[in-house]
Amino acid sequence: MSRAPQDIILQPLISEKSTRLLKENKYVFKVSPTSNKVEIRKAVEEAFGVRVDNVRTMHVRGKNRRWRGRITGKTPSWKKAIVKLKQGESIDELGV
């Protein structure tokens, strides 16, 4: 792996859906847009010391926004990864 895990995994995502996915042993991360599933798997295994079962990725498109009624802009697009761990594994460092 040419990049460090901190360059691939940008931050964990905490939302209602991601806390529901914890029951299925799935964790959600914001990842680098240029990373692929193999790199994400290796980064999670190296950073947290767990075994990964499956990785699903998706691109989240930026939304058009208006400020003060007239000024328009766009929020940035980003990439999300849902990582399923093997049976009996968990990530305690996230504190969720």
C-alpha positions in Angstrom: 0.0 0.0 0.0 1.5 3.3 -1.1 -0.6 5.6 1.1 -1.0 5.7 4.8 -4.4 4.7 6.3 -4.9 8.3 7.5 -4.8 9.5 3.9 -7.5 7.0 2.8 -9.9 7.0 5.8 -10.7 10.7 6.4 -13.3 10.4 9.2 -16.0 8.1 10.6 -19.5 9.1 9.8 -22.0 9.2 12.7 -25.6 9.4 11.8 -28.9 7.7 12.5 -28.4 5.2 9.7 -24.8 4.5 10.6 -25.7 3.7 14.2 -28.4 1.3 13.0 -25.8 -0.4 10.8 -23.6 -1.0 13.9 -26.0 -3.8 14.8 -25.1 -5.6 11.6 -21.4 -5.0 12.4 -21.0 -2.4 9.6 -19.1 0.9 10.0 -19.4 4.0 7.8 -16.4 6.2 6.8 -15.7 9.2 4.7 -12.9 8.2 2.4 -10.6 9.7 -0.2 -12.4 10.0 -3.5 -9.4 8.3 -5.3 -9.3 5.2 -3.1 -10.6 1.9 -4.2 -12.2 -1.0 -2.2 -8.9 -2.9 -1.8 -7.1 0.2 -0.4 -10.0 0.9 2.0 -10.0 -2.7 3.2 -6.2 -2.6 3.9 -6.4 0.8 5.6 -9.2 -0.3 8.0 -7.4 -3.5 8.8 -4.1 -1.7 9.5 -5.6 1.3 11.3 -8.0 -0.6 13.7 -6.5 -4.1 13.8 -9.7 -5.9 12.6 -10.6 -8.3 9.8 -12.8 -6.9 7.1 -15.4 -9.0 5.4 -16.9 -6.7 2.8 -16.5 -3.1 1.5 -19.2 -1.1 -0.3 -18.5 2.4 -1.7 -20.5 5.2 -3.1 -20.1 8.7 -4.4 -22.2 11.3 -2.7 -22.9 14.2 -5.0 -22.7 17.8 -3.8 -25.9 19.7 -3.4 -26.8 23.1 -4.8 -27.2 25.6 -2.0 -28.5 29.2 -1.7 -27.2 31.7 0.8 -29.3 34.7 1.7 -31.7 34.0 -1.1 -29.5 35.0 -4.0 -26.0 33.7 -3.8 -25.8 30.2 -5.1 -23.1 27.6 -4.6 -22.5 23.9 -4.3 -21.3 21.7 -1.5 -18.4 19.4 -2.4 -18.9 15.9 -3.6 -17.3 13.1 -1.5 -17.0 9.3 -1.2 -18.5 7.1 1.4 -17.5 3.5 2.4 -19.6 1.0 4.3 -17.2 -1.6 5.8 -18.6 -4.9 7.2 -16.4 -6.6 9.7 -16.0 -10.4 10.2 -18.1 -12.1 12.9 -16.8 -11.3 16.4 -14.8 -8.2 15.3 -15.6 -4.6 16.4 -13.9 -1.2 16.4 -13.8 0.1 20.0 -11.8 3.3 19.2 -14.8 5.0 17.6 -16.7 5.2 20.9 -20.1 4.6 19.4 
